[in-house]
Amino acid sequence: MLRPSRTRLWWEIAIVLALSVGRSAVYSVLSLVQALTREQSLGDQSTSLNPGANAQQFWDVLYQFVAQFFALAPIALAIYLLWEPGVSAFRRIGLDFRAFGRNLGGGVLLVAVIGIPGLGLYVAGRALGITVQVDASPLDPSWWTVPLLLLAAVRAGLTEEVIFIGYLFDRLRRLGWGTWAIILSTAALRGAYHAYQGWGSLAGNIAMGIVFGWVYHRWGRVMPLVIAHTLIDVIAFAGYPLAAAWWPTLFS
């Protein structure tokens, strides 16, 4: 009975990853390889995290909101698969509002530990020409811009932390993996997920994955990680226009 169980788990992991972060990681790595084959250096190339839309076109805006909604489906699938009779998946991975004040404080602490060095690494990568220029948000004053960016930040935080941390930690533990093997492998996958941004972001996200994995091992809760990730993205998305104005040579 042990072998079919392990086989089933591997197939389940493969399907979840193929539908979510694994698929994106493959496209991200291919994007980096494609960027490296161009005549332009990485420092002269750019990418966009949140493409803009024409605010005058109702359907253009609506499609972006609907796309964000359907992007939550892999998260729901992972939580569904983690659910067991009598055991809430939300409680198992700590994705609930128990001790929310402590979770919020932990999230803010992680923002300081990860977010500030991450920005410094991005700036250094841009200066060295090994990181793609990342347009974090469309410079558009339309009414829908801020809600869409906030939704994108929450979706990114939930997707990466629920699947990279909550789901994969549980499944890989069941397969007998050790703690550090899980932390390092999920961190490497997180780095690949962001490889399209260049070497600096790849290294930075691997470091983020190691820290977040270790924190989850110690705290046993995904919520502080989701809060931290969401805050980092909100700062990046909303703060991009200001950063572009202050450091135009690096951000624009």
N, C-alpha and C positions, 0 to 999 in steps of 0.2 A: 504493500500500500504506500510505502514511502516514495518509491520512484514515480508513480503516477502523480502523486501530490506535488513533487518537485517539478515535474514536467509541466503540470497545469499552471504552477506559479510562474514559471519562466514564460509560458505562452501568454499569460495574463499581463505580465510586465511588458512584454514585447508589444502587445496590442495597445496598452495604455500609452506607452512611449511613442508608438507609431502615430497615434491620434493626437499627441500633444507635444511635449517638450522635445522628445526624441526626433520627431519629424522636423521641428524647427531647428534643432541642433545640426542636423544633416544639411539643411539648406544654408544655415549660417556658415558652416565650414566650407561648403561649396562657394559661397559668396566671397569668403576670404581668399580662397584659391583663385577665383576669377579676378579679384582685385589685384592679387600679386602678379598676375599675368599681363596686366595692362601696362602701357608705357609710363603712365603716371605713377608717382610714388604714392604710398598709402596716405601720406600727409597731405597730398593734393586732391584726395578723393573725399566724398561725403556720403552720408546715408541719413535717412529720416526714420525716427521711431514712430512718429504719429503724423501721417500724411494729412495735409489740409483738405478741405472740401469747400466747394462754392456755396456760401451761405444763402445765395439767391436761389439755389436749386434744392428744393425740398427733398427730393428723392436722394440726392447725394448725401445730405446730412443724415437722413433716416437710415440709409444703408450702413453708415458708419456706426450708428447706435445699435442697429440690429446685429452687426458683425461682432460688436463687443459682447452682446448678450449671448450669442451662440458660442463665443470663445470660452464661456463659463462651463460648457458642456463637459469637457474632459475633467474639470475639477469635480463636477457632480458625479461623474463615472468613478473617479478614484475614491471618493467618499462612500459611494454606494458599495464598492467592492470591499472597502474596509469594514463595512457594517456587519455586525454579527448579532444573532438573536440575544436580546437582553443587554447588548453593549453598544452604546452610541459611538459611532465613528468620530463624531465631533469631540466627545469627551476623551476618547482614546488618544487622539493626536493633539488635544489641547486647543481645539479651534472653537472656543466658546467664550462666554463673557464672565466666567468665574475669575475673581481677583483681577478685574480689568485694570484697576489703578496700577497694580504691580506690573501687569503686562505692558501697559502704556509706558511706565517708567523704564522698563527693560527695553522696549522698542526705541525710545528716545536715546538711551545709552548706546544702543547698537548703531543708531544713525551717526552719533559722534565717532564711534570706533571705526565704522565702515565708510560712511558717507564722505567725511572730510578727507581721509587719505585717498579715497577713490577719486575724488575731484582732483586732488594733487597728482595722482597717477595719470589721469586723463590729460591734464595740462602738460605734464612731463612727456607723455607719449606724443602729443601734438607738437611739442617743441622739437622732439627727436625725429619726427616724421614717420613714426611707426603706428600711429593711431589715426583711423579715419575721422574726419570731421563729422560729429553726430549732431544733426538738427533734431533736438529733443522735442520741439513742439512747433507747430505752424505759427508764424507771427501774424495772427489774425484776431482782430478785436470783436469778432462776431459773438452773438449771445451764446452760441452752442459750444464755443471753444473750451471754456473752463469746465463745464459739466463733462464734456467728452474726455478731456485730459484727466480729470479726477476718476472717471470710470475706468480709463485705461490704466491708471496707476493701481487702483484696487484690483483690477483683473490680473495685472502682472504680478502683484504681490501674492494673490491667492494661487495663481497658476504655479509659480515657481516654488513657493514654500509648501503648498499642500502636496504637490507631486514630487518635487526633488527631495523634500524632507519627510513629511508625514507619511506619504504612500510608500516611497522607495525604502525608507528606513524600516518600516514594518515588514515589507515583503523580503528584503534582503536578509533581515534578521531571521526570518523563518527558513531561509535557505542556508542558514548557518554561517553567514558572513560575520566577521568581527567588526567591532565598532569603527576602528580606523580605516578598515577596508571600505566600509560603507561611506564614511565621511569623505575619503579621498576620491572614490569613484563618482559619487554624486557631485562633488566639487568640480571634477574634471568635466562631467556632463554639463554642469552649469556654465563652465568656461566655454565649452564648445557651442552652447546655446547663444553666446554673445560674441562668437568669433568674428562675425561679419563687421564688428566695429574696429578690428585691428588687434595687434599683439598686446597693447596696453590694457585694453578692456578685457581681453581673454585672461590675462594674468590677474587682473583685479577681481574678476568674478570668480576665479578659482580660489583666491584668497578669501573672498566673501563666503563662498561655499564651505570652506574649511571652518571659518569662524561660526557660521550659522549652524553647521552640522554639530560642532562641539557644544554650542549653546543648547541645541535641542537635546543632545545626549545628557546634558547636565540638568536642564529645566524640564524636559519632557513636554513642552508646549510649543505649538506652532504659532499661536496668536501673537506673541511678541515679535516673531520674525515677520509675520504678515504686516504688522503695524510698522516695523522698521523699514521694510521694503517699500511699502506704500508711501511712507513719508519721504524716503529717498527719491522715489520717482516723482512725487508731487513737487519737491524742491527742484529737481532737474527739469521737469516739464514747465513749471511756472517760472522758474528762475532763469531759464535759458535766454529769453529776450534781454534781461538785465545783464547777464554775463556777456552776451554778444555786444552790448553797448559798451561795457567796461573794457573788455579785452577783444576787440574786433579782429586782431591778427590770429587769435586762437579759435574763436568761435564763429567767425563769419568770413 
